[in-house]
Amino acid sequence: MADTEQEGADTAVGVRRPPAPVAPRVSRGFPSAVSRTGRVSGLDGLRTLAVALVIVHHVEPEALPGGAVAVDVFFTISGFVITRLLIAEYVRRGGISLMSFYRRRWLRLVPALLALCAVCVLLASTTSLWGFDGSLQAAGLSAAFLTNVVRAMEPGPYSDLTSPLAHTWSLGVEEQFYLLWPLALLLLLRRFRARTVLLCTAALCVLPLLWRCVLWTPEAAHRIYNGTDTRADQLLAGALVAVALARLRSDDPRLAVLRTWSARLAWPSLALLALIAWQVPVTEDLGAWTAAWYTLGFLAVAALSATLVTALELRPENRLSRLLALTPLAWVGRNLSYGIYLWHYPVVRLLASLGVQEGRLAATVVLTLLMALLSYYAIEKPFLRRAHKARTPVPALAAA
């Protein structure tokens, strides 16, 4: 999906840099921050399930009318992964290198995105495939992470301005959020105790809900669905989990409570998300239901997703975690989910332009996987190696 953020360039290319040594008792209020930066295979498997839902939703929307809810899950996963890496960096170094963070984000996302844009523009200029009409302006908006802004300003049916790359709206939401969140988090970490940082993050989760309630009218549906300010609670829900877990020691009884209850609620949370994907047309006008979904619904899905993330982080030994951590699921989620999300929608439009009807879902899956593999090995992995080489070992913090 939109980002499928990998946990640092080191792990993305198969190299795990050991945590930099931290002086005794230097935790800055987050005693578990450094120990909780390893890859969670269950989250990688969850990414695979989410991107599969998105593909089916775009190819066979009548089968999964609510499959777009998978994007909400991706937002929460991304908020969790990014925030825990930022907190770990703050604990190790006493600060966060914002320029380094933005550079890593650029290397992770932009080269593969630019390659996709170039292919779409090439098809538009050299073929008569209707699915790629208008690719030049759509590519420009996607490369600038502005697709969601254009879609948010369209009160009626979406125009053709972004249609060849309309799915990149979620990339815009994430990248606009990550322009501001690291700075806001750094200010909170420097000015307040860890407990206050946690409370402030929780409070920030509520603000988008209140803002959606203020904005809501049926004409504002696109504004709410595509706005970074109106979807930020789904990213912040993952951030809240990261802050909470980093703040609790391994022997803290509150951590035991979280471990127990997240495990109990993990299966029900996954079942509810699956039910939404199967039965709820979240992007259609259903009157009062739509009003409830576009105000409370987004936060409710964020809570379900955060519960799943917590369970997969704290209970890697339980049945759901082991199922999602199966090697094929975890490998695809770790390495290919971003490429799959990038390429699936242009593939859908390509097959539709060619008039493919029979076996369209299978053809979409196969062709998308091939393009994602090519993207990963030819573009993403080399740039991730560059990001890894650019990161220098962090010296141990001197004891006071």
Helices and strands as residue ranges (DSSP letters): H 8-12, H 41-59, H 69-93, H 98-126, G 130-132, H 135-143, H 147-152, G 163-168, H 169-191, H 194-215, G 218-220, H 221-226, H 228-247, H 253-279, H 288-292, I 293-297, H 298-314, H 319-324, H 327-335, H 337-353, H 360-375, I 376-380, H 381-390
